[in-house]
Amino acid sequence: MAGITLEKGKHLYSEQSVTSLYLITNGQVQVSYPGGSYTLRKGDVAGICEICSEIHFLEYIVLEDTVVAPYPLSSMESLGEMLEQNTELARLFLLSAFHQLNSLLGQCSLSELSCSNIYQMLMEDFELYSSLCTRYRIPPRTLGGISDLSAYLGEEAPDLWLNDFYLGLQHIYSSANYKPLVLEAGISLGFLRKCSLDFRKTYASLDEQFLYRKQLADFYFSESGSDLFDCYTSLYFKLGPDCADTEAVYTVITRMITQFENDPCLDGELVAKRTQNFRSNLSMIQEPASTEGITSADLTIVSELAGSLNTILEFAGADLDLCSNFRQHVQSYKALSDKDSMDDKVCRLRRKLTEEFHALYSILFQRSLEAPAVPKPVKMFLSFGYVDEELAGADHCALLYQLSESRTDRSEFGVYTFYEWLLAIFQGKKEPSRNEFEQDYFDYIHKQKANGNITDAEFRELENNSMSKVNYELRNMFPPVNKMTFGRIASYCPIFSSHNVLKSLEDSYVTLTKVGKAFETIKGVDYSAFYRESLDYDHLDAMGKETIHLEFLPDIILMPNVGIRGVMWQEIEGKYRNSSGRMFFSIFHMEDFVTSMIRLTGEFRWELCRRIQGARWNDVSDRSLTSEYFDYIQFYRKNHDLSNEAKERVRSSLQRAKNSFKEMFVRDYITWVLFEGSGSPRLNKVARRILFTYCPFPADLIKTVTQNPLYAELLGRHQITTAQRLHHLDMLVKKLQNSGTPVPDTVIQERKFVEGEV
């Protein structure tokens, strides 16, 4: 087919309707979407990701003189015939579609993280501004609408598994195994249609994120000039050069300028003009010295860490092939200009590094148990995934070094680094986690014995073999959870690299204090979140079958990576209901930690209720959190307590939750803690009743909502059930006193629990 030459700067499509596809035979075309762009090169096909749309929603601009081959697109049937007649063309169409979607999916993950980071930064900047104004008795200015903002929930986010799915397809069609697939035109057309639909959903998510970021960015630089940049610059000049906090204010101002001067969410000319005005006014006062740069102490640390990769591999000793390959692959990774590239070669490199990293981690852990002294780079590897000082960056190296020096064991409070977690398993304090198939260590070795893979003697030896338990954890839990907490599945690589650090490491570092504050926030609204109903085994003679509530806070395990997601891995330990669950976070958690913890607590409540209820978890005749919520969602259309508008909102929310009842509950739970708990009703009547029943407010919050008519009926029922339970406990106390039996302390604690005063 004859090619068409297009000049630089020309728009590829002059009409909105999707009527043709263009195979690029030479040159480059830029494809723009909300907040970003990617480039099509030789072999790519323009328009292939829009075949299921009636009009073009992407913008195509020719970057240089380009030659394209046009292919008319009148219908899906005609496209199917074209694919059947030309299998090589089908392969090119598929590869280009997969490549373009993978590019968009990667950008979607980064964009979602940016939404969370900008929101958290905005809240912190506004809080700092308000506190400084209060400190120096300067009347603070208000920013209209900032109190109504909420964290980005990513309701339109594409499924995480799509990354691996399309990367796998791209790999297959790039190999020699593609030929049988392209012979089936139905398969090719099916993949193209699915890819087009997934592309549109991803585009919609990016559009939602772009609008959210634009909303946040407008609080920094707005057309009206009433924004945070103006608040800070005004405060800077009011404080003057001799004030102790002037330098901190200047640091925030320069960060705003750096971050937003090239941000597509804002008018670049507006930002440049506002920046120039500020810099012009600086001549009137002495400009503070820059706080950026590396101190002499940092340089000493960086010098000490020189050759970290060699130190780590020398300590590992053993497997020479593993060490040699890992060294080579780390160097190749360092040389990449785009470490998050979706190119097949780069994806293969990241996969190899991941496999070698996990193998090396196991070796280093075992060596650390035997060695009299562990080198600092090895400690940093085990705690943070640190490998190389150049990859980490000088400033990050210094901080990682200091954190590894100052880090103390927090396991007594249920907070572990991953290394400390493995130590707890090795020392017999904890049992290995269940794998992805809900199989724990003892189930696994029992199955191995039943299948004849191990003998009775080997089974007895494995039952209490500490290192075997550690290896089970490293094989079955570590790889998937480390990847899940990292969050950006398509570009996952476990080694610490500065390009993954998208906000301050100090701010994102998960400490015991952060965990404690997150628990306080949750228990301040849902005080019973981590309590279980149990018999009082220490006072069975006095209490008999009387139940009490005991609290089991989940173990928090911090994975050695820089990530954006939390994972609720299991709600109990082994098969014991009265045991701690397990939640995993990146040790450097880039999103808002409290919001992430609330989400996992919602998942925890759902899964624990399912565990306790067993097969009747959704049987409304046996009332429970899951059964009532399941019944509410399943039959919401027939629920007379819901208005038509409320039913429409439930339908829309269920679609966004991809018809997952659990995800619906988790989102309602987040709303319950963040909004309903702060006096801002957002839930409908039925959802509020269920959450109030099974996730009740503590006593002090009950007093706060007493005057709210939305809670009048709920509070009436709550007072009745509370009074009945307290009366029952009073009668139990009298019975024990009359029989001369000492009243256990657990009865007093149970009374406080019922009253919501724990």
N, C-alpha and C positions, 0 to 999 in steps of 0.2 A: 504494500500500500504506500502511495506517495506521501512523503512527509510535508508538514507545514512549518515554515520558519516564523517564529514569533520574536519580535524585538524586545529588548530589555525595557521593563517598566510597564509592559502591556498586561492587562487583565486577561486571564485565560478564557474565562466565560463571560460573554457579553450579555447573556440572558439568564433569567432566574431558573427556568425549567431545566430539569436534568434530561438532556437528549443525546449526550455523547460522552464517551470516555476518551482520554488522550494518553497514549503511551509515549513517554519521553525517551527519545533516542539519542539526544545530545542536549546538554545544558542543564539549568536548574530552575525550579519553580518554588516560590515560598508559599506555604499554606498557613493562613492566619486563623486563629480561633480566639475566644475571649481570654485575654491576658497572656497570649504567647503565640508561637509559631514553630513550624518545623519545615525542613527542606526536602523536596522531591528531586531525585537525580535520575541519571540514565537507568532505565529499567523500571522506574516507578510509573504508576498509572494515576493520573488526576481524575477525580470523580468517582473512583471505585468504591469509596466508603460512603457514598451518598446514593447508591443505587436503589435503596428502599425509601428514598425521600422524593417528593414531587419537585422540590426546588433545592437549589444549592444553599447550604447554610455556612459553607466555608468560603474564604476569599483566596483566590489564586493569583499571585503576581509573579511575572517572569523576572528572574534576577539577572539573567544575561541572555544574549541571543540564543534561542532554544528551538530545537526541531522536535516536533511531536507528530505521532501518527494517530489520526482520528478513527474512532470506532463508534458508529451510530448505536444508540441505545433506545429502541422504541418500546421494548417490553422485556419482561423477565424471560419469556419464551425465546425471544430472539437472542438474548444473552446466552441462554442455555444451548441453543444451536451453535452459536459461535464457539463456545467452550468445547462442545463435542467435536467440532470440525478441526480445531487447532489446539491440541493438548499443551504445546509449549506456551501458547498465549494464555491458556488457563493457569498454568504454573506461574507465569509472570503476574497475572491479575491477583492470584492468591497471595503470593509473596509480598506484593506491594500493599495489599489490604492488611495483612498481618503486621507488616513493618509499621504502617501508619497508625494502626490501633495501639500497638505496643508503645509507640512514642507518646500517644495521647494518654494512655494509662499511667505511664511513668510520670508525666507532668501532672496528672490528676492527684497522685499521692503527694507530690511536692506542694501542690497548690493547697491541698487540705491541711498539710502541716503548717503552711504559711498562714492560713486562716487562724489556726489555734495560737500560733506565735504572736501574730499582730494583736489579737484580742487580749492575750495575757499581758503583752507589753503595754497596750493602751491602758488597761486597768492599773498596772503598776505605775505608769507615768502619771496618770491622773491622781492616784493615791499619794505619790511623792510630792506632786505639786501642791495638793491640798494640805499635806502635813507641814511642808515648808512655809506655806502661807500662815498656818496656825502658829508655827514656832516663832515667826517674826512679826506676828500680829498684822499681817497684810490681808485685807478682805479677799478671799478666794473668789474667782469667777466660776460660774457654772456653765457647763456645756449641755445645751438642750438635747435630750434623748439618750445621753450616755448611761443613765440609770436603767433604761429599758433594754440595753444590749444584753445578749446572752451568748454563751460560748457556741461555737459552730458545732453542730451535731452531725453534719454530713448525711442528711436524709436521702440524697440522691446519689451517694457514692456507689461506684460499680463494685461488683463482687470481687473479693480479693483473689479468688482462684482463677479469674480470667487472665491474669498475667502469665501464670505458668501454662495455662491452656494454649494461649496463642504463641507463646515462646516455643512450646513443644511443636505446634503445627508449623511454625516458621522453620524449626530445625528439621522436621521431616521433609518438607517441600524443598529444603536446601540440599538434602542428601540424595543419594542414589535410589532411595526407597520411594520416591514420589510417583514413579511411573504408573503403578497399578491404580493409584488414587485418581490421577487426572484422566484416566480412561473412562471413569464414571462421571459423566457430566452432571448427574444429579447431586453427587457428593460435592463437586466443585461449586455448583450454584448454591447448594445448601450452606456451605461454609461462607461464601460471599454474602449471602443474605443475613446469616447470623452475625457475621463480622460488621456488616453495615448497621444492623440494629444495635449492637453493643457499642459501636462507635457513636451513634446518636445519643445513647444514654450517657456515655462518658462525656460527650460534648455538653450535654445538659447539666451534668455535675460540675464541669469546669465553668459553665456560665453562671451557675448558682454561686460557686466559690468566688468568681470574679466580682459579682455584684456585692457579695458579703465583704470582700476585701476593700472594695471601693467605698462601701458604707463606713468601714473602720478608718480608711485613709482620709476620708473627708473630715474626721475629727482632728486630724493633724494639720491638714491644709485645706481650707474651704474658700470658696469664692467670696464669702462674706467677710473673711478675715477673723471671725470669732472662732478660734480654734486653739488647739493645744500648743502649736508652735508660737502663736502670739502670746499665750499665757506664760510660756517659759521665757521667751525673749523679754517680755515686760518684767517678769520676776528677776531676770538676770541683771537688768539695769537698775532695778530698785535695790537689790542687795549690795551692789557695788563690788569693786575688786578686792576689798579687804575682808569681806565676809568669808567665814569658814566653808560655807556651802556653795559659794559662787562657782567653784571649779566643778562640783557635781552637776550643777544646773547647765554649765557650758558643755559638759560631756554629753548630756541628754540632747541638747540642741544640735550638736555636731552629728550625733547618731541619727537624729531625725532627718537631717539634710542628706547624709550619706545614703540612708535607706530609701528615701522617697524621691530623690532628684531624677531617677530614671524609672520610676514606678509607672507601669502602663495604666494603673488605676487613676492616676492624677494627671492634670494638665501640666506638662513639663515647664511651660513658660511661666505659669503661676508660681510653681515652686522656685524656679530660678529667680524670678523677680523678688519674691519674699526673702529668699536667701541673700540676694545682693543687698537688699535694704538693711538687713541685720548686720552684714559684714561692713557696710559703709558706716554704720553707727558705732562699730567697735573702736574706731579711731579716737573716740571721745574718752575712752577709759583704757586702762592697761589690760591687754588680753591675757588671760591665764595660760599658764604653760599646759601643754598637752599632757594628758594622763596616759596616752597610749605609749607602747614601747615595752621593752623587756629590761628588767632590772639586772644588776650584776649577779644577784643571788640566782635568778632564773638562768643566766648564762652559765653559772657554775653547774647547775643541775643538768642543763642540756649537754654540757661537756662530759659530765659523768655518764650520761645515757648514750653517748656516741657509740655506734656499733651495737645497738640493742639487739638487732636480729641475730647477729653472731653470738651474742651472750646467751640468748634464748635457745638457739639451736645447739650450742655447745653443752648447755645444761641438760638438754633433752638426750644428747648422746646417741644412743641406740641406732634406730633405723636411718641408715645413711641415705637411702633412696628417698625417703620421706623428707628429710632435711634438705637434700639437694634440690628436689622438686619444689619444695615450699619456698626456698630462697630464690629460685629462678622465677617463680610465679609472682612473688612479692615485688621483685624488681620490674617485671613486666607491668604489674598493676600500677606501680609508682610512675611509670613512664606514660601512662594513658592521659590524654588531654581531657577526655570525658569518661570518668570512672563509672558513670551511670548509663553509659551507652547501651542501646538495645541491639547493637551489632552482634551477630552470631559468635564471632571470635571473642568479643569481650564477655558475653554471657557464659561461654565455655570456661574462660579464665576465672570468672567469679565462682563458678560451680567447683572447679578444681581447688581453688583456694579454700572454699568452704569445707570440702571433704578433708583436706589436709589440716585445716585449723582444728577440726573436731578430733582428728587422730592425734595431733600434737598436744591438744589440751589434756587428753587422757594420759599421755606419756609424762607430761610435765607435772600433773597432779600426783601421779605415783612417785615420781622422782622427788617431789617436794616433801613427801612423807619420810623419805629415807635420808635426804641430805641434811647435814648439820646447819647449813646456812643457805638461804634462797636468795639469789641475786635480785636486785631491785627491778630490772626489766621483766624478770619472770613473774614476780609478784604483780606487776602492772598488767602483764599478759593474762594472768589468771583472774584478776578482778575486773579489768576494763577491756580486754581484747587488744591491748597495746602490742604492737609488733615492731614498729620502726619509728625513729625520731623524726625523720623527714616526712613520713606520711602523717604523723600526728601534728607536726608543727611545733615550733619552739615554745610558744606560750602555753599550748595545751600540754606539752611534755612536763613543763614546770608544775602545772596544776595537778596532773595525774601523779607525779612524784610526791607532791605534798599530801595529796589525799591518801595515797597508799601508806605514807608515813604516819599520818594522824588517825587513820581508820582503826577503830577498836571493834572487838567482837560484840555485836548487838543481838546475838542469837537468843540470849535469855529473855529478850523482849519480843522474840518472834520475827526479827528482821535479819535476813541473811544476805551476804554476797553469795554468788553462786559457789565460789570456792568454799566458803564457810558451810554452805548447805551440803556439799559433798563430804566435808569433814564430819558433819553431824551424822550423815549416813554411815560413813566409815566407822565412826565411834559407837554406832548402835543407838544413837539418840533419836534418829528418824529412820523411817522405812522409805525405800524408793517409791517414786510416784507411779501411778498407773500410766500405761502407754496409750496410744491413740485408739486402741481397741478395748479400753476399760479393763485391761489385764494388769494386775499388780505382779510384783516379783515372785510371790509364792504361787500364784496361779500359773505363772510362766514355767517355773521349774517343775510343778506338778504335771503340767501338760507335756513337758519334755520327757518326764519319766513315763507317763502313760503312753506316749508315742514310741517308747523304746529308744529314745535318743541318748538317754543317760541311764546308768545303772543305779541301784538302790544306794550303793556306797557313794557314788558321785552326788546323788540327791541329798544325802545326809550331810555331805561336805559343803554343798552349795547353800544349804539352809542357813548357815551362820557364817558364810564367807563374806567378810566385809568388803573386799575388793571386787568380788563378783557383783555385789549389790551396787557399788559405785559405778561399775561398768554398765550395769543395766540402766541406771539413770542417765549415763552419758550417751548410751546408744538410743534409748527410746524417748526420753524427754528433752534432752538438751538440743538436738538439731531442730525439731519443729518449733519449740518454744522460743529459742533464740531468734529464729526467723520471724515468728509471729510478733514478738515484742519489737523487733526492728521496724516492722510495719510496711516498709516499701518492698514488697515481695519480689518484684521484677528486678530490682537493682541490689538485692541483698548480698552483702559480703560481710562476714563477721569481724574482720580486722578493723581496728580503730583507724579512721582516716579523717582528717580535718574537714574534708568537703561534706561530711555528714553532719557536722556540728553547725546547726542553723540558729543557735541561740547560745547565750553564755553557759559554759559548762558548770560554773558555780551555781547558777540559778536552777539548772536542770538536775543537779546532783541530788539523788534521793537519800535523805537523811532520816534518822529516827524521829527527829522533830517534825519533818514533813508528814511522815506516816502517822504520827500521833495526832497532828492537827486534822488530817483527813478523817481519822476515826472519830475525833471529837465532833467534826462537822456532821458526819453521818448520824452518830448517836445523839446529837443535839436535836435531831428530827425523828429518827427511827431508833429509839434507845434499845429495842429488843432485837436488833438486826442479827446479832451473833449469839443469841441465847438459844439453848435447846431444852426441851422438856425432858426430865430425867427423874429416876428414883433417887432417894437420898441413901446411897449405899453405906455411908458412914454411920447412919442412925436408923438402920432398918428395924431394930427392935421397937423404937419409939414411933417411927413414921410409917412403918408398914408400906403400903402401896401408894402413899401420898406422894404426888409428884411435885417437884420443884424445878426452877429454871436456873441453869448454869451457863455461864458465858465462855465461849471458846473462840477467841480472836483468831483469824486466819494467819498462817505463816506468810510472810512477804519475802519472796526470793528475788534478788536483783541480778538480772542477767548481764553478762559482760559486753554490752553494746550501747550504742547511742540510738535510741528508738522512740517510737511515738505511740505504741499501743500497750495496754495491759492485757493479761490473760488470766481468766479464772479457770484453772486447770482441773481442780477437783474440790468438791465441797466437804469431804471427810477424808480422814487418813485410813487407808485400807478398808475394812468393813465395820469399823467402830463409829457409830453415830456421834458419840460424845468425844469428838476429836477435832483438831483444827483443820480447816480447809487450806488450800494452797493457791496463792495469787502471785503472778509473776509480772515484773516490770523491768524495763531497761534500767541499769544503774544511773544512766543519764537520760531521764524521761523528758522528751522535748515538749509534750503537751501539758495542759494544766493537770497536775497530779490529783487534786481533789475531785475534779470531774471524772477522771479515769477511775478513781477508787469508788465513786458512787455507782458508776456503770457496772463495775465488777461485783459490787455488793448486790445490785439488782439481779445479776446473773446468779450469784450465790444463793439468794433467797429462793429463786425459782427452782434451781437444781436441788437444793436441800429439801424443799417441800416435796419435790418429785421422789427423792430418795426415801423420805419418811413414809409417804403415802403409797409407794410401790405401784402396783397395777391400777390402783384406784385414784391415781393422781388427777385424772380429769373427770371423775365421777362426782357430779354435783350433789348426789344424795349423801356423800361423805364430805361434808364441807371443809374446804381448805383454801389456801391462797390460790393454788394452781387450778383447782376444780372450779371455783367461783369465777376466776378471771377467764378461764377457758370457756365457760358457759356464757359469760358476758360477751366475748368476742364472737363466739359461734352464732349466737342468736340476737345480735345487737339490732338487726332489722326489725325484730318483733318486740323489742323492749319498749314498753309504753312510758318508761321513765326518761327516755331520750327523745329530744325534739328532732325534727327532720334535719335541722342544721347540725346537731350533735352527731346524728347518724352519718351524715355526709363526711364530717371530720373523721369519724372512726374509719369509714371506708377508705378515705384518702390516706390516713395514717397506716392502715393495714397494707395498702399498696406500697407505701414507702418502706415499710418493714418487710417487704417481699413475702407477705402472707405468713410471717413467723409470729406465732402468738407470744413466744418467749421474748422476741425483740420488741414487740409491742409493749409488753409488761416492763421491760428494762427502760424503755423511753418514758413510760409513765412514771416509773420509779425515780428516774432522774428529775423529772418535773416535780414530783412529790417532795423530794429533798431540797432542790434548789429554789423552787418557787412557792409551792404550797406551804412549805415549812417556814418561809420568810414572809408569810402573809399576802402572797400574790396568787390567788386562785387561778389555775389554768386547766384543771381536769374537769371532765363532765361529772354529773351527779353519781353515776354508777361506779366509775373508776375511783372516784374519791371515797365512796363508801367501802369498797373492797380494800383499798390501801389503808384507810383509817382503821378498819377492823383488824387487819393482819400486820400492819406496820404503824402502830399507834404512836401519837406524839407523847413525849415525856410530860410530866406534871406542869412544869413551868410554861411549856408551849401551849398546853391545854388551856391554861389561864389566859394566855394571850388571845386565843381564837374564840373565847367564850362569847364575845360580843358580836361575832360574825354570824349572821343568820344562815349562811351556807352550811355551818357546822352544828346548828341547833339540834336537829334530829339525831345526828351522829353522836353528839355529846350526851344527849339524853340516854341513848342506849348504852353508851360507854359507862356512864355513872351507875346504871343499874347492874351491869355485869361486874363492874369493879366492886360495888357494894356487896354483891352476892359472894364473890370470891373472898373478900375481906372478912365477911361474916363466917364463912366456912373456916378460915384460918383462925379466927377468934375462938370458934367452938373447939377447934383442934387444940389450941393452947389451954383452954379450960379443962379439956379432957385429960391432957398430960399433967396439968397442975393438980387436978383432983386425984390422980393416981400416984402422985408423988414422983413423977418422971421429970427430970430436967428438960426444959424446952430447948431444943437445938438452936444454934445460931442461924441455921439455914431457914428456919421459919420466919425469923425477923428479916432476913435477906429476901425471902419470897414475898413478904408483905411490902417491902420497898419496891420490889419489881412490879407487883400488881398496881401499886400507886404511881409507878413511873418515876420513881425518885432514885434509881440506881445510878 
